[in-house]
């Protein structure tokens, strides 16, 4: 048991948690919510689901997946890692080589150029 500096016991962690929520005026927050928060942060910091399952003590990985919520900002960052990996290819209206058949020529541009509509 962890004790205070003077040697006395701290008491129940749940009691302390409940008192802290009351002081902070948090009406809809439970001790169990911290488990979900931990799981989400664990995954967003690079943990894997199998490790998290073991940490949380779940027998079924499906239960672990219910705990491992990723924030929208984290998902955006993850998707954005792919930006610039390959050039964006699109058709353009002009033909570069006059001797070539009249067909659209493919050119590369950045993802920003595609979003802005600029060639």
Backbone as CSV, one residue per row, in Angstrom:
resi,resn,N_x,N_y,N_z,CA_x,CA_y,CA_z,C_x,C_y,C_z
1,UNK,0.844,-1.177,0.000,0.000,0.000,0.000,0.894,1.246,0.000
2,UNK,0.494,2.220,-0.779,1.219,3.489,-0.820,0.717,4.350,0.334
3,UNK,1.653,4.948,1.035,1.289,5.747,2.210,1.665,7.211,2.001
4,UNK,1.057,8.056,2.796,1.379,9.483,2.799,2.745,9.692,3.434
5,UNK,3.274,10.881,3.317,4.587,11.195,3.886,4.620,10.964,5.399
6,UNK,3.485,11.169,6.067,3.453,10.967,7.521,3.167,9.513,7.913
7,UNK,3.068,8.613,6.936,2.861,7.190,7.218,1.419,6.726,7.180
8,UNK,0.461,7.655,7.181,-0.949,7.257,7.137,-1.315,6.747,5.750
9,UNK,-2.309,5.845,5.708,-2.790,5.306,4.435,-3.561,6.372,3.670
10,UNK,-3.516,6.304,2.367,-4.226,7.257,1.526,-5.733,7.012,1.545
11,UNK,-6.177,5.802,1.699,-7.604,5.488,1.611,-7.935,4.946,0.234
12,UNK,-9.191,4.900,-0.088,-9.661,4.320,-1.343,-9.398,5.261,-2.522
13,UNK,-8.858,4.716,-3.581,-8.613,5.506,-4.794,-9.937,5.948,-5.392
14,UNK,-10.942,5.103,-5.292,-12.257,5.459,-5.846,-12.884,6.620,-5.076
15,UNK,-12.699,6.627,-3.775,-13.219,7.736,-2.972,-12.537,9.033,-3.392
16,UNK,-11.238,8.980,-3.552,-10.480,10.164,-3.984,-10.929,10.600,-5.378
17,UNK,-11.141,9.647,-6.248,-11.590,9.951,-7.612,-12.965,10.617,-7.578
18,UNK,-13.885,10.037,-6.832,-15.236,10.604,-6.719,-15.199,12.022,-6.161
19,UNK,-14.364,12.249,-5.156,-14.240,13.594,-4.573,-13.668,14.577,-5.595
20,UNK,-12.678,14.123,-6.357,-12.080,14.989,-7.379,-13.107,15.350,-8.455
21,UNK,-13.916,14.382,-8.864,-14.963,14.652,-9.865,-15.995,15.634,-9.322
22,UNK,-16.347,15.476,-8.060,-17.309,16.390,-7.435,-16.748,17.807,-7.399
23,UNK,-15.504,17.942,-6.979,-14.872,19.272,-6.916,-14.753,19.915,-8.302
24,UNK,-14.494,19.065,-9.314,-14.340,19.572,-10.681,-15.686,19.725,-11.396
25,UNK,-16.764,19.352,-10.709,-18.119,19.428,-11.258,-18.276,18.594,-12.518
26,UNK,-17.687,17.389,-12.491,-17.838,16.428,-13.585,-18.971,15.480,-13.219
27,UNK,-20.093,15.625,-13.890,-21.260,14.825,-13.547,-21.288,13.457,-14.209
28,UNK,-20.789,13.386,-15.436,-20.920,12.145,-16.205,-19.548,11.528,-16.490
29,UNK,-18.770,11.322,-15.451,-17.434,10.743,-15.611,-17.240,9.694,-14.530
30,UNK,-16.889,8.474,-14.966,-16.731,7.368,-14.023,-15.271,6.905,-14.005
31,UNK,-14.931,6.238,-12.939,-13.578,5.697,-12.798,-13.254,4.788,-13.986
32,UNK,-14.243,4.013,-14.419,-14.043,3.074,-15.531,-13.689,3.805,-16.833
33,UNK,-14.108,5.050,-16.971,-13.780,5.828,-18.174,-12.269,5.984,-18.349
34,UNK,-11.540,5.964,-17.258,-10.078,6.076,-17.331,-9.465,4.880,-18.059
35,UNK,-10.113,3.738,-17.957,-9.645,2.534,-18.653,-9.725,2.746,-20.165
36,UNK,-10.833,3.328,-20.624,-10.984,3.624,-22.048,-9.958,4.671,-22.491
37,UNK,-9.758,5.683,-21.668,-8.785,6.726,-21.998,-7.389,6.132,-22.126
38,UNK,-7.013,5.280,-21.170,-5.705,4.636,-21.223,-5.570,3.831,-22.517
39,UNK,-6.578,3.034,-22.824,-6.510,2.174,-24.006,-6.336,2.994,-25.276
40,UNK,-7.078,4.084,-25.390,-6.972,4.938,-26.574,-5.588,5.562,-26.689
41,UNK,-5.083,6.093,-25.596,-3.752,6.715,-25.631,-2.663,5.678,-25.886
42,UNK,-2.816,4.489,-25.353,-1.854,3.407,-25.605,-1.771,3.129,-27.109
43,UNK,-2.921,3.014,-27.750,-2.942,2.720,-29.185,-2.391,3.890,-29.995
44,UNK,-2.738,5.126,-29.617,-2.268,6.291,-30.366,-0.767,6.518,-30.197
45,UNK,-0.183,5.915,-29.186,1.275,6.018,-28.986,2.023,4.841,-29.594
46,UNK,1.321,4.030,-30.391,1.998,2.966,-31.133,1.860,1.578,-30.546
47,UNK,1.075,1.416,-29.488,0.866,0.074,-28.932,0.062,-0.776,-29.902
48,UNK,0.114,-2.079,-29.714,-0.701,-2.922,-30.584,-1.830,-3.578,-29.792
49,UNK,-2.829,-4.040,-30.519,-4.054,-4.547,-29.897,-3.787,-5.785,-29.049
50,UNK,-2.888,-6.655,-29.486,-2.589,-7.869,-28.713,-1.986,-7.514,-27.353
51,UNK,-1.063,-6.552,-27.344,-0.481,-6.105,-26.069,-1.549,-5.483,-25.172
52,UNK,-2.393,-4.649,-25.765,-3.443,-3.991,-24.997,-4.413,-5.018,-24.407
53,UNK,-4.741,-6.037,-25.197,-5.613,-7.109,-24.700,-5.027,-7.726,-23.441
54,UNK,-3.733,-8.001,-23.465,-3.074,-8.599,-22.303,-3.045,-7.637,-21.113
55,UNK,-2.773,-6.371,-21.371,-2.720,-5.373,-20.292,-4.084,-5.234,-19.617
56,UNK,-5.136,-5.190,-20.434,-6.483,-5.010,-19.891,-7.078,-6.307,-19.345
57,UNK,-6.440,-7.435,-19.682,-6.911,-8.719,-19.176,-8.119,-9.278,-19.916
58,UNK,-8.283,-8.896,-21.164,-9.408,-9.404,-21.948,-9.084,-10.769,-22.538
59,UNK,-10.076,-11.642,-22.560,-9.911,-12.948,-23.199,-10.157,-12.832,-24.701
60,UNK,-11.020,-11.919,-25.096,-11.416,-11.784,-26.492,-10.942,-10.440,-27.045
61,UNK,-10.288,-10.468,-28.185,-9.759,-9.253,-28.810,-10.880,-8.290,-29.191
62,UNK,-12.092,-8.819,-29.435,-13.225,-7.951,-29.786,-13.537,-6.978,-28.650
63,UNK,-13.419,-7.433,-27.429,-13.658,-6.547,-26.283,-12.595,-5.454,-26.252
64,UNK,-11.355,-5.799,-26.536,-10.267,-4.822,-26.547,-10.524,-3.752,-27.600
65,UNK,-11.037,-4.156,-28.746,-11.312,-3.203,-29.816,-12.371,-2.181,-29.397
66,UNK,-13.261,-2.549,-28.498,-14.267,-1.604,-28.003,-13.619,-0.522,-27.142
67,UNK,-12.471,-0.813,-26.567,-11.772,0.133,-25.709,-10.834,1.048,-26.491
68,UNK,-10.331,0.572,-27.601,-9.259,1.272,-28.312,-9.809,2.285,-29.310
69,UNK,-10.354,3.382,-28.834,-10.893,4.446,-29.686,-9.753,5.373,-30.097
70,UNK,-9.703,5.701,-31.371,-8.696,6.638,-31.852,-9.358,7.981,-32.116
71,UNK,-8.687,9.043,-31.741,-9.261,10.372,-31.928,-9.276,10.725,-33.414
72,UNK,-10.225,11.565,-33.843,-10.245,11.993,-35.247,-8.937,12.659,-35.664
73,UNK,-8.330,13.439,-34.784,-7.056,14.090,-35.115,-5.967,13.054,-35.356
74,UNK,-5.949,12.008,-34.539,-4.949,10.950,-34.719,-5.169,10.227,-36.047
75,UNK,-6.416,9.942,-36.382,-6.720,9.273,-37.649,-6.301,10.137,-38.832
76,UNK,-6.557,11.460,-38.750,-6.128,12.367,-39.825,-4.614,12.342,-39.984
77,UNK,-3.898,12.386,-38.869,-2.438,12.362,-38.911,-1.943,11.069,-39.545
78,UNK,-2.579,9.978,-39.193,-2.194,8.677,-39.745,-2.406,8.643,-41.249
79,UNK,-3.557,9.129,-41.715,-3.838,9.155,-43.147,-2.868,10.100,-43.855
80,UNK,-2.565,11.244,-43.244,-1.676,12.224,-43.862,-0.246,11.728,-44.010
81,UNK,0.117,10.678,-43.299,1.456,10.101,-43.479,1.671,9.639,-44.908
82,UNK,0.581,9.354,-45.612,0.680,8.866,-46.984,0.882,10.009,-47.984
83,UNK,0.637,11.244,-47.574,0.781,12.391,-48.469,2.203,12.465,-49.010
84,UNK,2.298,12.632,-50.307,3.600,12.784,-50.936,4.315,11.479,-51.207
85,UNK,3.711,10.360,-50.811,4.360,9.060,-51.043,4.489,8.781,-52.532
86,UNK,3.446,9.096,-53.272,3.478,8.944,-54.725,2.904,10.211,-55.338
87,UNK,3.332,10.565,-56.525,2.776,11.759,-57.157,1.328,11.505,-57.573
88,UNK,0.533,12.560,-57.581,-0.840,12.474,-58.060,-0.786,12.590,-59.572
89,UNK,-1.470,11.693,-60.278,-1.462,11.692,-61.736,-2.853,12.071,-62.216
90,UNK,-2.906,12.998,-63.181,-4.198,13.390,-63.740,-4.032,13.748,-65.206
91,UNK,-5.128,13.714,-65.929,-5.094,14.053,-67.356,-5.112,15.566,-67.511
92,UNK,-4.378,16.059,-68.544,-4.402,17.489,-68.877,-4.844,17.627,-70.319
93,UNK,-5.309,18.799,-70.682,-5.904,18.992,-71.996,-4.909,19.176,-73.132
94,UNK,-3.692,19.628,-72.886,-2.787,19.906,-73.986,-1.836,18.738,-74.254
95,UNK,-1.454,18.618,-75.502,-0.526,17.580,-75.938,0.851,18.220,-76.024
96,UNK,1.844,17.570,-75.392,3.191,18.120,-75.367,3.903,17.860,-76.693
97,UNK,3.811,16.654,-77.218,4.502,16.266,-78.450,3.517,16.370,-79.612
98,UNK,3.757,17.308,-80.561,2.821,17.526,-81.671,2.712,16.300,-82.566
99,UNK,3.734,15.443,-82.618,3.668,14.266,-83.477,2.907,13.120,-82.802
100,UNK,2.659,13.261,-81.518,1.943,12.205,-80.803,0.462,12.267,-81.124
101,UNK,-0.247,11.136,-81.014,-1.696,11.159,-81.258,-2.383,12.105,-80.281
102,UNK,-3.500,12.672,-80.715,-4.213,13.631,-79.874,-4.963,12.866,-78.783
103,UNK,-4.306,12.748,-77.643,-4.899,12.095,-76.463,-4.431,12.875,-75.249
104,UNK,-5.157,12.789,-74.174,-4.698,13.511,-72.978,-3.326,13.022,-72.535
105,UNK,-2.510,13.953,-72.093,-1.183,13.637,-71.582,-1.281,13.601,-70.063
106,UNK,-0.627,12.650,-69.457,-0.626,12.563,-68.009,0.510,13.399,-67.446
107,UNK,0.222,14.128,-66.412,1.260,14.898,-65.738,1.141,14.652,-64.248
108,UNK,2.195,14.994,-63.544,2.157,14.834,-62.086,2.005,16.195,-61.440
109,UNK,1.363,16.195,-60.289,1.233,17.420,-59.513,1.096,17.031,-58.057
110,UNK,1.209,17.981,-57.189,1.109,17.700,-55.761,-0.352,17.569,-55.351
111,UNK,-0.594,16.962,-54.210,-1.949,16.838,-53.670,-2.551,18.225,-53.436
112,UNK,-1.720,19.212,-53.022,-2.210,20.580,-52.809,-2.723,21.189,-54.101
113,UNK,-2.016,20.940,-55.211,-2.447,21.462,-56.496,-3.779,20.851,-56.910
114,UNK,-3.960,19.564,-56.639,-5.221,18.895,-56.987,-6.353,19.504,-56.175
115,UNK,-6.142,19.700,-54.881,-7.178,20.279,-54.006,-7.533,21.699,-54.413
116,UNK,-6.529,22.465,-54.840,-6.785,23.866,-55.186,-7.304,24.026,-56.605
117,UNK,-7.240,22.974,-57.423,-7.719,23.032,-58.805,-6.711,23.633,-59.759
118,UNK,-5.492,23.902,-59.292,-4.453,24.459,-60.158,-3.672,23.334,-60.805
119,UNK,-3.264,23.484,-62.064,-2.422,22.452,-62.720,-1.010,22.457,-62.183
